[in-house]
Amino acid sequence: MHLPKKIGKREFIQHTSKYLQWVEIHGAPLMITHQNHPALVLTKIKSKTIKDLRGSVTVKVHGDLNEPILPGFDKW
Protein backbone atom coordinates (compact mmCIF):
# COMPACT_ATOMS: atom_id res chain seq x y z
CA MET A 1 0.00 0.00 0.00
CA HIS A 2 1.23 3.47 -0.89
CA LEU A 3 1.74 6.22 1.67
CA PRO A 4 -0.60 9.08 0.79
CA LYS A 5 0.75 12.13 -1.01
CA LYS A 6 -0.03 15.22 1.13
CA ILE A 7 -1.30 18.56 -0.12
CA GLY A 8 -2.99 21.53 1.52
CA LYS A 9 -6.69 22.23 1.18
CA ARG A 10 -6.11 25.49 -0.69
CA GLU A 11 -3.80 23.76 -3.21
CA PHE A 12 -6.43 21.03 -3.74
CA ILE A 13 -9.20 23.58 -4.29
CA GLN A 14 -7.12 25.53 -6.82
CA HIS A 15 -6.08 22.43 -8.80
CA THR A 16 -8.88 19.90 -8.15
CA SER A 17 -8.92 18.45 -11.68
CA LYS A 18 -5.18 17.85 -11.65
CA TYR A 19 -5.31 15.98 -8.32
CA LEU A 20 -8.38 13.93 -9.23
CA GLN A 21 -6.58 12.82 -12.38
CA TRP A 22 -3.41 12.05 -10.37
CA VAL A 23 -5.33 9.74 -8.01
CA GLU A 24 -7.06 8.04 -10.93
CA ILE A 25 -3.81 7.42 -12.83
CA HIS A 26 -1.57 6.42 -9.93
CA GLY A 27 -4.20 4.66 -7.81
CA ALA A 28 -2.46 6.06 -4.73
CA PRO A 29 -4.29 7.93 -1.94
CA LEU A 30 -4.10 11.71 -1.63
CA MET A 31 -4.25 13.24 1.85
CA ILE A 32 -5.71 16.74 2.01
CA THR A 33 -4.59 18.73 5.03
CA HIS A 34 -5.99 21.79 6.77
CA GLN A 35 -3.47 23.78 8.79
CA ASN A 36 -1.02 20.85 8.53
CA HIS A 37 -3.54 18.42 10.06
CA PRO A 38 -5.07 15.57 8.01
CA ALA A 39 -8.62 16.46 6.97
CA LEU A 40 -9.54 14.12 4.07
CA VAL A 41 -8.14 11.21 2.12
CA LEU A 42 -9.05 10.86 -1.54
CA THR A 43 -8.75 7.32 -2.91
CA LYS A 44 -9.69 5.56 -6.11
CA ILE A 45 -12.68 3.23 -5.90
CA LYS A 46 -11.74 -0.24 -7.05
CA SER A 47 -15.25 -1.72 -6.97
CA LYS A 48 -16.76 -2.94 -10.21
CA THR A 49 -20.41 -2.28 -9.37
CA ILE A 50 -22.38 0.13 -7.25
CA LYS A 51 -23.62 -2.91 -5.28
CA ASP A 52 -20.06 -3.49 -4.03
CA LEU A 53 -20.15 -0.07 -2.35
CA ARG A 54 -23.14 -0.89 -0.13
CA GLY A 55 -22.33 -0.06 3.49
CA SER A 56 -19.20 1.95 2.65
CA VAL A 57 -20.80 5.34 3.36
CA THR A 58 -22.23 6.56 6.65
CA VAL A 59 -24.35 9.69 6.86
CA LYS A 60 -25.15 11.51 10.10
CA VAL A 61 -27.99 14.01 10.05
CA HIS A 62 -27.92 16.85 12.55
CA GLY A 63 -31.16 18.79 12.84
CA ASP A 64 -34.47 18.52 11.05
CA LEU A 65 -34.46 17.41 7.41
CA ASN A 66 -37.72 19.26 6.77
CA GLU A 67 -36.45 22.67 7.87
CA PRO A 68 -34.84 25.04 5.33
CA ILE A 69 -31.09 25.44 5.62
CA LEU A 70 -31.10 29.18 4.97
CA PRO A 71 -33.43 31.56 6.82
CA GLY A 72 -36.23 33.07 4.73
CA PHE A 73 -36.39 30.25 2.17
CA ASP A 74 -39.48 28.74 3.81
CA LYS A 75 -41.64 31.60 2.45
CA TRP A 76 -41.46 30.75 -1.25
PDB file of N, CA, C and O in Angstrom:
ATOM      1  N   MET A   1       0.840  -1.189   0.000  1.00  0.00           N
ATOM      2  CA  MET A   1       0.000   0.000   0.000  1.00  0.00           C
ATOM      3  C   MET A   1       0.877   1.242   0.000  1.00  0.00           C
ATOM      4  O   MET A   1       1.902   1.290   0.681  1.00  0.00           O
ATOM      5  N   HIS A   2       0.472   2.238  -0.762  1.00  0.00           N
ATOM      6  CA  HIS A   2       1.230   3.468  -0.886  1.00  0.00           C
ATOM      7  C   HIS A   2       0.957   4.399   0.292  1.00  0.00           C
ATOM      8  O   HIS A   2      -0.161   4.438   0.807  1.00  0.00           O
ATOM      9  N   LEU A   3       1.968   5.144   0.717  1.00  0.00           N
ATOM     10  CA  LEU A   3       1.739   6.217   1.671  1.00  0.00           C
ATOM     11  C   LEU A   3       1.076   7.355   0.907  1.00  0.00           C
ATOM     12  O   LEU A   3       1.443   7.625  -0.237  1.00  0.00           O
ATOM     13  N   PRO A   4       0.100   8.030   1.525  1.00  0.00           N
ATOM     14  CA  PRO A   4      -0.599   9.078   0.788  1.00  0.00           C
ATOM     15  C   PRO A   4       0.299  10.284   0.498  1.00  0.00           C
ATOM     16  O   PRO A   4       1.123  10.675   1.324  1.00  0.00           O
ATOM     17  N   LYS A   5       0.124  10.854  -0.671  1.00  0.00           N
ATOM     18  CA  LYS A   5       0.748  12.127  -1.009  1.00  0.00           C
ATOM     19  C   LYS A   5      -0.029  13.189  -0.239  1.00  0.00           C
ATOM     20  O   LYS A   5      -1.253  13.097  -0.150  1.00  0.00           O
ATOM     21  N   LYS A   6       0.645  14.196   0.321  1.00  0.00           N
ATOM     22  CA  LYS A   6      -0.025  15.219   1.127  1.00  0.00           C
ATOM     23  C   LYS A   6      -0.019  16.556   0.405  1.00  0.00           C
ATOM     24  O   LYS A   6       0.998  16.988  -0.138  1.00  0.00           O
ATOM     25  N   ILE A   7      -1.191  17.205   0.413  1.00  0.00           N
ATOM     26  CA  ILE A   7      -1.299  18.562  -0.121  1.00  0.00           C
ATOM     27  C   ILE A   7      -2.234  19.351   0.782  1.00  0.00           C
ATOM     28  O   ILE A   7      -3.051  18.772   1.498  1.00  0.00           O
ATOM     29  N   GLY A   8      -2.113  20.660   0.748  1.00  0.00           N
ATOM     30  CA  GLY A   8      -2.990  21.535   1.523  1.00  0.00           C
ATOM     31  C   GLY A   8      -4.345  21.698   0.867  1.00  0.00           C
ATOM     32  O   GLY A   8      -4.495  21.506  -0.339  1.00  0.00           O
ATOM     33  N   LYS A   9      -5.325  22.052   1.670  1.00  0.00           N
ATOM     34  CA  LYS A   9      -6.695  22.225   1.178  1.00  0.00           C
ATOM     35  C   LYS A   9      -6.771  23.298   0.094  1.00  0.00           C
ATOM     36  O   LYS A   9      -7.454  23.114  -0.913  1.00  0.00           O
ATOM     37  N   ARG A  10      -6.079  24.404   0.293  1.00  0.00           N
ATOM     38  CA  ARG A  10      -6.113  25.494  -0.687  1.00  0.00           C
ATOM     39  C   ARG A  10      -5.536  25.029  -2.033  1.00  0.00           C
ATOM     40  O   ARG A  10      -6.097  25.329  -3.088  1.00  0.00           O
ATOM     41  N   GLU A  11      -4.420  24.301  -1.991  1.00  0.00           N
ATOM     42  CA  GLU A  11      -3.803  23.763  -3.212  1.00  0.00           C
ATOM     43  C   GLU A  11      -4.777  22.819  -3.917  1.00  0.00           C
ATOM     44  O   GLU A  11      -4.905  22.861  -5.140  1.00  0.00           O
ATOM     45  N   PHE A  12      -5.467  21.962  -3.146  1.00  0.00           N
ATOM     46  CA  PHE A  12      -6.431  21.030  -3.738  1.00  0.00           C
ATOM     47  C   PHE A  12      -7.574  21.785  -4.408  1.00  0.00           C
ATOM     48  O   PHE A  12      -7.982  21.443  -5.517  1.00  0.00           O
ATOM     49  N   ILE A  13      -8.087  22.807  -3.736  1.00  0.00           N
ATOM     50  CA  ILE A  13      -9.200  23.580  -4.289  1.00  0.00           C
ATOM     51  C   ILE A  13      -8.793  24.264  -5.589  1.00  0.00           C
ATOM     52  O   ILE A  13      -9.574  24.301  -6.540  1.00  0.00           O
ATOM     53  N   GLN A  14      -7.576  24.808  -5.639  1.00  0.00           N
ATOM     54  CA  GLN A  14      -7.122  25.531  -6.821  1.00  0.00           C
ATOM     55  C   GLN A  14      -6.819  24.607  -8.003  1.00  0.00           C
ATOM     56  O   GLN A  14      -6.897  25.036  -9.154  1.00  0.00           O
ATOM     57  N   HIS A  15      -6.475  23.346  -7.732  1.00  0.00           N
ATOM     58  CA  HIS A  15      -6.084  22.426  -8.803  1.00  0.00           C
ATOM     59  C   HIS A  15      -6.801  21.081  -8.678  1.00  0.00           C
ATOM     60  O   HIS A  15      -6.185  20.028  -8.845  1.00  0.00           O
ATOM     61  N   THR A  16      -8.096  21.119  -8.385  1.00  0.00           N
ATOM     62  CA  THR A  16      -8.876  19.903  -8.145  1.00  0.00           C
ATOM     63  C   THR A  16      -8.774  18.910  -9.292  1.00  0.00           C
ATOM     64  O   THR A  16      -8.534  17.726  -9.058  1.00  0.00           O
ATOM     65  N   SER A  17      -8.949  19.365 -10.518  1.00  0.00           N
ATOM     66  CA  SER A  17      -8.916  18.454 -11.675  1.00  0.00           C
ATOM     67  C   SER A  17      -7.588  17.717 -11.767  1.00  0.00           C
ATOM     68  O   SER A  17      -7.550  16.512 -12.018  1.00  0.00           O
ATOM     69  N   LYS A  18      -6.516  18.440 -11.565  1.00  0.00           N
ATOM     70  CA  LYS A  18      -5.180  17.847 -11.650  1.00  0.00           C
ATOM     71  C   LYS A  18      -5.020  16.735 -10.610  1.00  0.00           C
ATOM     72  O   LYS A  18      -4.486  15.670 -10.924  1.00  0.00           O
ATOM     73  N   TYR A  19      -5.474  16.971  -9.382  1.00  0.00           N
ATOM     74  CA  TYR A  19      -5.305  15.980  -8.321  1.00  0.00           C
ATOM     75  C   TYR A  19      -6.266  14.804  -8.463  1.00  0.00           C
ATOM     76  O   TYR A  19      -5.910  13.677  -8.118  1.00  0.00           O
ATOM     77  N   LEU A  20      -7.468  15.043  -8.963  1.00  0.00           N
ATOM     78  CA  LEU A  20      -8.380  13.932  -9.234  1.00  0.00           C
ATOM     79  C   LEU A  20      -7.788  13.011 -10.299  1.00  0.00           C
ATOM     80  O   LEU A  20      -7.859  11.788 -10.182  1.00  0.00           O
ATOM     81  N   GLN A  21      -7.210  13.604 -11.328  1.00  0.00           N
ATOM     82  CA  GLN A  21      -6.581  12.823 -12.379  1.00  0.00           C
ATOM     83  C   GLN A  21      -5.367  12.074 -11.828  1.00  0.00           C
ATOM     84  O   GLN A  21      -5.142  10.921 -12.196  1.00  0.00           O
ATOM     85  N   TRP A  22      -4.593  12.700 -10.964  1.00  0.00           N
ATOM     86  CA  TRP A  22      -3.413  12.055 -10.372  1.00  0.00           C
ATOM     87  C   TRP A  22      -3.807  10.797  -9.599  1.00  0.00           C
ATOM     88  O   TRP A  22      -3.169   9.754  -9.736  1.00  0.00           O
ATOM     89  N   VAL A  23      -4.869  10.900  -8.780  1.00  0.00           N
ATOM     90  CA  VAL A  23      -5.333   9.744  -8.005  1.00  0.00           C
ATOM     91  C   VAL A  23      -5.821   8.649  -8.942  1.00  0.00           C
ATOM     92  O   VAL A  23      -5.549   7.470  -8.718  1.00  0.00           O
ATOM     93  N   GLU A  24      -6.542   9.037  -9.990  1.00  0.00           N
ATOM     94  CA  GLU A  24      -7.058   8.043 -10.932  1.00  0.00           C
ATOM     95  C   GLU A  24      -5.927   7.312 -11.654  1.00  0.00           C
ATOM     96  O   GLU A  24      -5.982   6.092 -11.811  1.00  0.00           O
ATOM     97  N   ILE A  25      -4.923   8.030 -12.086  1.00  0.00           N
ATOM     98  CA  ILE A  25      -3.810   7.425 -12.833  1.00  0.00           C
ATOM     99  C   ILE A  25      -2.923   6.569 -11.937  1.00  0.00           C
ATOM    100  O   ILE A  25      -2.614   5.427 -12.276  1.00  0.00           O
ATOM    101  N   HIS A  26      -2.514   7.115 -10.800  1.00  0.00           N
ATOM    102  CA  HIS A  26      -1.568   6.417  -9.930  1.00  0.00           C
ATOM    103  C   HIS A  26      -2.228   5.396  -9.005  1.00  0.00           C
ATOM    104  O   HIS A  26      -1.575   4.454  -8.556  1.00  0.00           O
ATOM    105  N   GLY A  27      -3.506   5.576  -8.722  1.00  0.00           N
ATOM    106  CA  GLY A  27      -4.199   4.663  -7.815  1.00  0.00           C
ATOM    107  C   GLY A  27      -3.756   4.814  -6.367  1.00  0.00           C
ATOM    108  O   GLY A  27      -4.138   4.009  -5.518  1.00  0.00           O
ATOM    109  N   ALA A  28      -2.962   5.826  -6.078  1.00  0.00           N
ATOM    110  CA  ALA A  28      -2.459   6.064  -4.725  1.00  0.00           C
ATOM    111  C   ALA A  28      -3.360   7.071  -4.008  1.00  0.00           C
ATOM    112  O   ALA A  28      -3.964   7.924  -4.658  1.00  0.00           O
ATOM    113  N   PRO A  29      -3.460   6.984  -2.684  1.00  0.00           N
ATOM    114  CA  PRO A  29      -4.292   7.926  -1.944  1.00  0.00           C
ATOM    115  C   PRO A  29      -3.671   9.324  -1.904  1.00  0.00           C
ATOM    116  O   PRO A  29      -2.456   9.482  -2.020  1.00  0.00           O
ATOM    117  N   LEU A  30      -4.520  10.319  -1.740  1.00  0.00           N
ATOM    118  CA  LEU A  30      -4.105  11.715  -1.629  1.00  0.00           C
ATOM    119  C   LEU A  30      -4.662  12.262  -0.325  1.00  0.00           C
ATOM    120  O   LEU A  30      -5.878  12.298  -0.142  1.00  0.00           O
ATOM    121  N   MET A  31      -3.797  12.685   0.577  1.00  0.00           N
ATOM    122  CA  MET A  31      -4.251  13.244   1.852  1.00  0.00           C
ATOM    123  C   MET A  31      -4.337  14.759   1.721  1.00  0.00           C
ATOM    124  O   MET A  31      -3.374  15.416   1.325  1.00  0.00           O
ATOM    125  N   ILE A  32      -5.492  15.300   2.054  1.00  0.00           N
ATOM    126  CA  ILE A  32      -5.714  16.744   2.007  1.00  0.00           C
ATOM    127  C   ILE A  32      -5.664  17.244   3.440  1.00  0.00           C
ATOM    128  O   ILE A  32      -6.391  16.763   4.309  1.00  0.00           O
ATOM    129  N   THR A  33      -4.789  18.225   3.675  1.00  0.00           N
ATOM    130  CA  THR A  33      -4.594  18.727   5.034  1.00  0.00           C
ATOM    131  C   THR A  33      -5.197  20.113   5.178  1.00  0.00           C
ATOM    132  O   THR A  33      -5.365  20.847   4.205  1.00  0.00           O
ATOM    133  N   HIS A  34      -5.518  20.449   6.423  1.00  0.00           N
ATOM    134  CA  HIS A  34      -5.994  21.786   6.773  1.00  0.00           C
ATOM    135  C   HIS A  34      -5.158  22.236   7.962  1.00  0.00           C
ATOM    136  O   HIS A  34      -5.219  21.633   9.034  1.00  0.00           O
ATOM    137  N   GLN A  35      -4.390  23.280   7.776  1.00  0.00           N
ATOM    138  CA  GLN A  35      -3.468  23.780   8.791  1.00  0.00           C
ATOM    139  C   GLN A  35      -2.522  22.674   9.269  1.00  0.00           C
ATOM    140  O   GLN A  35      -2.300  22.495  10.467  1.00  0.00           O
ATOM    141  N   ASN A  36      -1.979  21.945   8.305  1.00  0.00           N
ATOM    142  CA  ASN A  36      -1.024  20.851   8.527  1.00  0.00           C
ATOM    143  C   ASN A  36      -1.580  19.670   9.319  1.00  0.00           C
ATOM    144  O   ASN A  36      -0.812  18.863   9.843  1.00  0.00           O
ATOM    145  N   HIS A  37      -2.896  19.559   9.411  1.00  0.00           N
ATOM    146  CA  HIS A  37      -3.542  18.416  10.058  1.00  0.00           C
ATOM    147  C   HIS A  37      -4.358  17.667   9.011  1.00  0.00           C
ATOM    148  O   HIS A  37      -5.050  18.296   8.211  1.00  0.00           O
ATOM    149  N   PRO A  38      -4.291  16.343   8.998  1.00  0.00           N
ATOM    150  CA  PRO A  38      -5.068  15.571   8.011  1.00  0.00           C
ATOM    151  C   PRO A  38      -6.555  15.885   8.121  1.00  0.00           C
ATOM    152  O   PRO A  38      -7.115  15.888   9.217  1.00  0.00           O
ATOM    153  N   ALA A  39      -7.190  16.149   6.986  1.00  0.00           N
ATOM    154  CA  ALA A  39      -8.616  16.457   6.965  1.00  0.00           C
ATOM    155  C   ALA A  39      -9.394  15.422   6.142  1.00  0.00           C
ATOM    156  O   ALA A  39     -10.456  14.963   6.563  1.00  0.00           O
ATOM    157  N   LEU A  40      -8.861  15.057   4.967  1.00  0.00           N
ATOM    158  CA  LEU A  40      -9.538  14.121   4.071  1.00  0.00           C
ATOM    159  C   LEU A  40      -8.516  13.233   3.388  1.00  0.00           C
ATOM    160  O   LEU A  40      -7.348  13.599   3.251  1.00  0.00           O
ATOM    161  N   VAL A  41      -8.964  12.065   2.961  1.00  0.00           N
ATOM    162  CA  VAL A  41      -8.137  11.207   2.122  1.00  0.00           C
ATOM    163  C   VAL A  41      -8.959  10.861   0.890  1.00  0.00           C
ATOM    164  O   VAL A  41     -10.070  10.341   0.993  1.00  0.00           O
ATOM    165  N   LEU A  42      -8.402  11.154  -0.264  1.00  0.00           N
ATOM    166  CA  LEU A  42      -9.051  10.857  -1.537  1.00  0.00           C
ATOM    167  C   LEU A  42      -8.423   9.591  -2.097  1.00  0.00           C
ATOM    168  O   LEU A  42      -7.208   9.523  -2.282  1.00  0.00           O
ATOM    169  N   THR A  43      -9.258   8.582  -2.369  1.00  0.00           N
ATOM    170  CA  THR A  43      -8.750   7.325  -2.912  1.00  0.00           C
ATOM    171  C   THR A  43      -9.583   6.914  -4.115  1.00  0.00           C
ATOM    172  O   THR A  43     -10.726   7.343  -4.276  1.00  0.00           O
ATOM    173  N   LYS A  44      -8.994   6.083  -4.946  1.00  0.00           N
ATOM    174  CA  LYS A  44      -9.691   5.561  -6.111  1.00  0.00           C
ATOM    175  C   LYS A  44     -10.559   4.386  -5.686  1.00  0.00           C
ATOM    176  O   LYS A  44     -10.121   3.537  -4.910  1.00  0.00           O
ATOM    177  N   ILE A  45     -11.781   4.334  -6.187  1.00  0.00           N
ATOM    178  CA  ILE A  45     -12.681   3.226  -5.898  1.00  0.00           C
ATOM    179  C   ILE A  45     -12.329   2.079  -6.827  1.00  0.00           C
ATOM    180  O   ILE A  45     -12.247   2.252  -8.043  1.00  0.00           O
ATOM    181  N   LYS A  46     -12.123   0.915  -6.249  1.00  0.00           N
ATOM    182  CA  LYS A  46     -11.737  -0.240  -7.049  1.00  0.00           C
ATOM    183  C   LYS A  46     -12.908  -1.197  -7.296  1.00  0.00           C
ATOM    184  O   LYS A  46     -12.740  -2.231  -7.943  1.00  0.00           O
ATOM    185  N   SER A  47     -14.082  -0.855  -6.786  1.00  0.00           N
ATOM    186  CA  SER A  47     -15.252  -1.717  -6.965  1.00  0.00           C
ATOM    187  C   SER A  47     -15.712  -1.713  -8.417  1.00  0.00           C
ATOM    188  O   SER A  47     -15.553  -0.726  -9.135  1.00  0.00           O
ATOM    189  N   LYS A  48     -16.284  -2.837  -8.830  1.00  0.00           N
ATOM    190  CA  LYS A  48     -16.758  -2.944 -10.208  1.00  0.00           C
ATOM    191  C   LYS A  48     -18.222  -2.537 -10.353  1.00  0.00           C
ATOM    192  O   LYS A  48     -18.639  -2.116 -11.432  1.00  0.00           O
ATOM    193  N   THR A  49     -19.000  -2.655  -9.287  1.00  0.00           N
ATOM    194  CA  THR A  49     -20.407  -2.280  -9.370  1.00  0.00           C
ATOM    195  C   THR A  49     -20.786  -1.419  -8.178  1.00  0.00           C
ATOM    196  O   THR A  49     -20.094  -1.397  -7.160  1.00  0.00           O
ATOM    197  N   ILE A  50     -21.887  -0.718  -8.323  1.00  0.00           N
ATOM    198  CA  ILE A  50     -22.383   0.135  -7.249  1.00  0.00           C
ATOM    199  C   ILE A  50     -22.791  -0.738  -6.052  1.00  0.00           C
ATOM    200  O   ILE A  50     -22.722  -0.296  -4.905  1.00  0.00           O
ATOM    201  N   LYS A  51     -23.218  -1.983  -6.328  1.00  0.00           N
ATOM    202  CA  LYS A  51     -23.624  -2.910  -5.283  1.00  0.00           C
ATOM    203  C   LYS A  51     -22.462  -3.211  -4.325  1.00  0.00           C
ATOM    204  O   LYS A  51     -22.679  -3.414  -3.130  1.00  0.00           O
ATOM    205  N   ASP A  52     -21.237  -3.238  -4.849  1.00  0.00           N
ATOM    206  CA  ASP A  52     -20.058  -3.491  -4.026  1.00  0.00           C
ATOM    207  C   ASP A  52     -19.809  -2.388  -3.011  1.00  0.00           C
ATOM    208  O   ASP A  52     -19.109  -2.601  -2.021  1.00  0.00           O
ATOM    209  N   LEU A  53     -20.373  -1.215  -3.247  1.00  0.00           N
ATOM    210  CA  LEU A  53     -20.149  -0.070  -2.355  1.00  0.00           C
ATOM    211  C   LEU A  53     -21.128  -0.033  -1.182  1.00  0.00           C
ATOM    212  O   LEU A  53     -20.967   0.790  -0.281  1.00  0.00           O
ATOM    213  N   ARG A  54     -22.129  -0.897  -1.174  1.00  0.00           N
ATOM    214  CA  ARG A  54     -23.141  -0.893  -0.130  1.00  0.00           C
ATOM    215  C   ARG A  54     -22.473  -0.974   1.236  1.00  0.00           C
ATOM    216  O   ARG A  54     -21.624  -1.833   1.471  1.00  0.00           O
ATOM    217  N   GLY A  55     -22.862  -0.072   2.133  1.00  0.00           N
ATOM    218  CA  GLY A  55     -22.330  -0.056   3.486  1.00  0.00           C
ATOM    219  C   GLY A  55     -21.018   0.689   3.635  1.00  0.00           C
ATOM    220  O   GLY A  55     -20.474   0.749   4.738  1.00  0.00           O
ATOM    221  N   SER A  56     -20.490   1.263   2.555  1.00  0.00           N
ATOM    222  CA  SER A  56     -19.203   1.954   2.652  1.00  0.00           C
ATOM    223  C   SER A  56     -19.350   3.421   3.025  1.00  0.00           C
ATOM    224  O   SER A  56     -18.352   4.088   3.300  1.00  0.00           O
ATOM    225  N   VAL A  57     -20.573   3.938   3.040  1.00  0.00           N
ATOM    226  CA  VAL A  57     -20.801   5.344   3.360  1.00  0.00           C
ATOM    227  C   VAL A  57     -21.732   5.444   4.554  1.00  0.00           C
ATOM    228  O   VAL A  57     -22.747   4.750   4.621  1.00  0.00           O
ATOM    229  N   THR A  58     -21.386   6.301   5.487  1.00  0.00           N
ATOM    230  CA  THR A  58     -22.227   6.560   6.653  1.00  0.00           C
ATOM    231  C   THR A  58     -22.600   8.030   6.648  1.00  0.00           C
ATOM    232  O   THR A  58     -21.742   8.894   6.467  1.00  0.00           O
ATOM    233  N   VAL A  59     -23.876   8.314   6.847  1.00  0.00           N
ATOM    234  CA  VAL A  59     -24.350   9.692   6.863  1.00  0.00           C
ATOM    235  C   VAL A  59     -24.969   9.971   8.225  1.00  0.00           C
ATOM    236  O   VAL A  59     -25.811   9.210   8.702  1.00  0.00           O
ATOM    237  N   LYS A  60     -24.545  11.068   8.847  1.00  0.00           N
ATOM    238  CA  LYS A  60     -25.149  11.511  10.101  1.00  0.00           C
ATOM    239  C   LYS A  60     -25.912  12.794   9.816  1.00  0.00           C
ATOM    240  O   LYS A  60     -25.378  13.721   9.208  1.00  0.00           O
ATOM    241  N   VAL A  61     -27.152  12.842  10.253  1.00  0.00           N
ATOM    242  CA  VAL A  61     -27.992  14.015  10.047  1.00  0.00           C
ATOM    243  C   VAL A  61     -28.125  14.743  11.374  1.00  0.00           C
ATOM    244  O   VAL A  61     -28.520  14.158  12.382  1.00  0.00           O
ATOM    245  N   HIS A  62     -27.791  16.015  11.359  1.00  0.00           N
ATOM    246  CA  HIS A  62     -27.924  16.852  12.550  1.00  0.00           C
ATOM    247  C   HIS A  62     -29.023  17.874  12.274  1.00  0.00           C
ATOM    248  O   HIS A  62     -28.902  18.680  11.351  1.00  0.00           O
ATOM    249  N   GLY A  63     -30.062  17.848  13.045  1.00  0.00           N
ATOM    250  CA  GLY A  63     -31.156  18.786  12.843  1.00  0.00           C
ATOM    251  C   GLY A  63     -32.328  18.135  12.139  1.00  0.00           C
ATOM    252  O   GLY A  63     -32.399  16.912  12.015  1.00  0.00           O
ATOM    253  N   ASP A  64     -33.245  18.969  11.683  1.00  0.00           N
ATOM    254  CA  ASP A  64     -34.475  18.516  11.046  1.00  0.00           C
ATOM    255  C   ASP A  64     -34.332  18.569   9.532  1.00  0.00           C
ATOM    256  O   ASP A  64     -34.013  19.619   8.974  1.00  0.00           O
ATOM    257  N   LEU A  65     -34.567  17.448   8.868  1.00  0.00           N
ATOM    258  CA  LEU A  65     -34.457  17.409   7.409  1.00  0.00           C
ATOM    259  C   LEU A  65     -35.525  18.237   6.713  1.00  0.00           C
ATOM    260  O   LEU A  65     -35.349  18.613   5.554  1.00  0.00           O
ATOM    261  N   ASN A  66     -36.619  18.526   7.388  1.00  0.00           N
ATOM    262  CA  ASN A  66     -37.721  19.260   6.774  1.00  0.00           C
ATOM    263  C   ASN A  66     -37.606  20.768   6.922  1.00  0.00           C
ATOM    264  O   ASN A  66     -38.406  21.505   6.346  1.00  0.00           O
ATOM    265  N   GLU A  67     -36.636  21.236   7.677  1.00  0.00           N
ATOM    266  CA  GLU A  67     -36.448  22.665   7.874  1.00  0.00           C
ATOM    267  C   GLU A  67     -35.501  23.211   6.801  1.00  0.00           C
ATOM    268  O   GLU A  67     -34.550  22.530   6.417  1.00  0.00           O
ATOM    269  N   PRO A  68     -35.753  24.446   6.308  1.00  0.00           N
ATOM    270  CA  PRO A  68     -34.841  25.037   5.326  1.00  0.00           C
ATOM    271  C   PRO A  68     -33.473  25.309   5.952  1.00  0.00           C
ATOM    272  O   PRO A  68     -33.367  25.599   7.144  1.00  0.00           O
ATOM    273  N   ILE A  69     -32.444  25.212   5.137  1.00  0.00           N
ATOM    274  CA  ILE A  69     -31.086  25.438   5.615  1.00  0.00           C
ATOM    275  C   ILE A  69     -30.838  26.931   5.818  1.00  0.00           C
ATOM    276  O   ILE A  69     -30.215  27.331   6.801  1.00  0.00           O
ATOM    277  N   LEU A  70     -31.318  27.742   4.900  1.00  0.00           N
ATOM    278  CA  LEU A  70     -31.098  29.177   4.974  1.00  0.00           C
ATOM    279  C   LEU A  70     -32.368  29.881   5.443  1.00  0.00           C
ATOM    280  O   LEU A  70     -33.460  29.541   4.989  1.00  0.00           O
ATOM    281  N   PRO A  71     -32.245  30.844   6.335  1.00  0.00           N
ATOM    282  CA  PRO A  71     -33.433  31.556   6.819  1.00  0.00           C
ATOM    283  C   PRO A  71     -34.124  32.312   5.681  1.00  0.00           C
ATOM    284  O   PRO A  71     -33.466  32.849   4.790  1.00  0.00           O
ATOM    285  N   GLY A  72     -35.446  32.347   5.724  1.00  0.00           N
ATOM    286  CA  GLY A  72     -36.226  33.072   4.733  1.00  0.00           C
ATOM    287  C   GLY A  72     -36.637  32.250   3.524  1.00  0.00           C
ATOM    288  O   GLY A  72     -37.493  32.690   2.756  1.00  0.00           O
ATOM    289  N   PHE A  73     -36.052  31.054   3.323  1.00  0.00           N
ATOM    290  CA  PHE A  73     -36.390  30.252   2.166  1.00  0.00           C
ATOM    291  C   PHE A  73     -37.635  29.398   2.393  1.00  0.00           C
ATOM    292  O   PHE A  73     -38.039  28.658   1.496  1.00  0.00           O
ATOM    293  N   ASP A  74     -38.247  29.484   3.562  1.00  0.00           N
ATOM    294  CA  ASP A  74     -39.481  28.742   3.809  1.00  0.00           C
ATOM    295  C   ASP A  74     -40.704  29.529   3.363  1.00  0.00           C
ATOM    296  O   ASP A  74     -41.825  29.033   3.480  1.00  0.00           O
ATOM    297  N   LYS A  75     -40.518  30.743   2.855  1.00  0.00           N
ATOM    298  CA  LYS A  75     -41.636  31.599   2.453  1.00  0.00           C
ATOM    299  C   LYS A  75     -41.766  31.716   0.943  1.00  0.00           C
ATOM    300  O   LYS A  75     -42.234  32.742   0.450  1.00  0.00           O
ATOM    301  N   TRP A  76     -41.373  30.711   0.209  1.00  0.00           N
ATOM    302  CA  TRP A  76     -41.458  30.749  -1.250  1.00  0.00           C
ATOM    303  C   TRP A  76     -42.868  30.667  -1.652  1.00  0.00           C
ATOM    304  O   TRP A  76     -43.171  30.683  -2.845  1.00  0.00           O
TER     305      TRP A  76
END
